[in-house]
Amino acid sequence: MKVIAFFSRLTIICNIAFLLFISLARKEAQKPVTQEPDIVVAVSYIKDVIITLGVGAIIINLIMCIVYGVVIIIGKQQLLPKWLAMINVLFLIFQFIYFFFR
């Protein structure tokens, strides 16, 4: 169960990166375009990590929610931190809305 707790915390970090990804996307969308559209702009390393974790958060979060479901079906849910699982499920719902219904 320590592995599940570790990956639950990793999922929270990815979910925070998802929120940062959304805020960066909105901030970038508000900037006026000053370059030609064919030029690729270099992204800093931190932004690159945030974008990668933010987009990958939906996959990691989906896998963790499936693991939560399996643990509940097996009957060992007392070993899971309930607040962590609930936050991850709420983030998964928000991510589905953001990526598929926006």
C-alpha positions in Angstrom: 0.0 0.0 0.0 3.0 2.3 0.3 3.2 2.2 -3.5 -0.4 3.3 -3.9 0.2 6.2 -1.4 3.4 7.2 -3.3 1.6 7.3 -6.7 -1.4 9.1 -5.1 1.0 11.9 -4.0 2.6 11.9 -7.5 -0.9 12.2 -9.0 -1.6 15.2 -6.7 1.6 16.8 -8.0 0.5 16.1 -11.6 -2.9 17.7 -10.8 -1.2 20.8 -9.5 0.8 20.9 -12.7 -2.5 20.6 -14.6 -3.8 23.7 -12.8 -0.6 25.6 -13.7 -0.9 24.3 -17.3 -4.4 25.8 -17.5 -3.2 29.1 -16.1 -0.2 29.3 -18.4 -2.5 28.5 -21.4 -4.8 31.3 -20.5 -2.0 33.7 -19.9 -0.4 32.8 -23.3 -3.8 33.2 -25.0 -4.1 36.8 -23.8 -0.7 37.8 -25.2 -0.8 39.7 -28.5 0.8 37.9 -31.4 4.0 39.8 -32.3 5.8 37.2 -34.4 5.1 35.4 -37.6 2.8 32.4 -37.0 5.4 29.9 -38.6 8.1 30.6 -36.0 8.3 28.2 -33.1 9.0 29.9 -29.8 11.3 28.1 -27.3 9.6 27.3 -24.0 11.7 27.4 -20.8 12.4 24.2 -19.0 10.0 24.8 -16.1 7.2 25.6 -18.5 8.1 22.4 -20.5 7.8 20.2 -17.3 4.5 21.9 -16.3 3.1 21.3 -19.8 4.2 17.7 -19.9 2.9 16.9 -16.4 -0.3 18.9 -16.9 -1.3 17.1 -20.1 -0.2 13.7 -18.8 -2.1 14.2 -15.6 -5.3 12.9 -17.0 -3.7 9.5 -17.9 -2.0 9.2 -14.5 -5.1 10.3 -12.7 -7.3 7.8 -14.6 -5.0 5.0 -13.8 -5.0 5.9 -10.1 -8.8 6.1 -10.0 -9.0 2.6 -11.5 -6.5 1.5 -8.8 -8.7 3.1 -6.1 -11.7 1.3 -7.5 -9.9 -2.1 -7.4 -8.7 -1.4 -3.8 -12.3 -0.6 -2.8 -13.6 -3.8 -4.5 -11.0 -5.9 -2.8 -12.0 -4.3 0.5 -8.8 -2.7 1.7 -10.0 0.9 1.5 -9.0 1.7 5.1 -5.4 1.8 4.0 -6.1 4.7 1.5 -6.0 8.3 2.5 -9.7 9.2 1.7 -9.1 12.9 1.2 -6.3 12.2 -1.3 -8.5 9.8 -3.3 -11.5 12.2 -3.3 -9.3 15.1 -4.5 -7.9 12.9 -7.3 -11.4 11.8 -8.4 -12.6 15.4 -8.4 -9.6 16.4 -10.5 -10.3 13.6 -12.9 -13.8 14.9 -13.4 -12.5 18.4 -14.0 -9.9 17.1 -16.4 -12.5 15.2 -18.5 -14.6 18.3 -18.7 -11.6 20.4 -19.7 -10.1 18.1 -22.3 -13.3 16.5 -23.8 -16.1 19.0 -23.4 -14.4 22.4 -23.8 
